[in-house]
Structures are given as C-alpha cells and as structure tokens.
C-alpha cells in the first residue's frame, strides 16, 4: 500500500499521542487524538491517522482485518474531519468480529461527540 503521508508510521508519533493525546471511547472503538496548535507549521494541516490493534487481541489475520476496517472508516470520514488533527484509532476486543458499518457508525459518533467533524458533515451514511 503506498504511503500518502496521511498515515502515522513512526514510533515516536504513536508514543507522543499515547502520552499526551486526548482519549475518547465509543462502544466499539477507542480514539486518541491531538489537535493542531497555533504554533505548528502549516505543513501539519493535514488530518493524519494511525491504527493500533494489539497482539493480545488475536492472531495476525484478525488484527489485519481490524486495521483494514479502521482504515476504511477513517477514509470515509476524512473529508469531513477538521484539519490538523492526528488520531490513533484502536478497536475494543468485541469489535473484532463486528461488521464494518457498525464500527464506522461508532467512530463517527465518537468523532462528532468530540467536535472533530466539520459542521457541514452530512451525517453517517454507509452507502
């Protein structure tokens, strides 16, 4: 998969978000996020995301499916996310065997609750 610059890949970025980020939980997903500050350079305006599924949560094929589902949910929501937000998304254990659209709806609900979506967001629709 090509890196488009919107995915967090460096260990220090994950560490920064895990240490200093805000935490939000839904029924199926956990989000850690940092909002852009005024002192950050303009090249950090893009919304970026990382995906974390732990080894305790299942075998490799289960964890890969979890990351794919999180990536798809983020891809569908990213046009309406506020610029400059860095997010690390992870799944709760019960979400690993849940349908992708339910995870998408839960992620949308958590993002909306934490004011990370633009006011022009049309609402969660899976179509």
Number of C-alpha atoms within 10 A of each C-alpha: 3 4 8 7 11 12 16 17 13 9 8 10 14 20 11 11 18 15 10 11 18 14 15 16 18 18 15 20 20 19 21 21 23 17 15 18 11 7 6 10 9 10 7 14 15 17 19 21 23 23 22 16 21 14 10 8 15 14 10 12 9 14 19 14 15 26 20 13 21 25 18 15 21 21 11 15 18 16 13 15 22 18 18 18 18 26 24 23 22 21 26 16 16 11 16 21 10 13 10 19 16 15 23 23 18 20 27 22 17 20 19 17 12 13 11 17 21 13 12 8 12 8 14 16 10 11 4
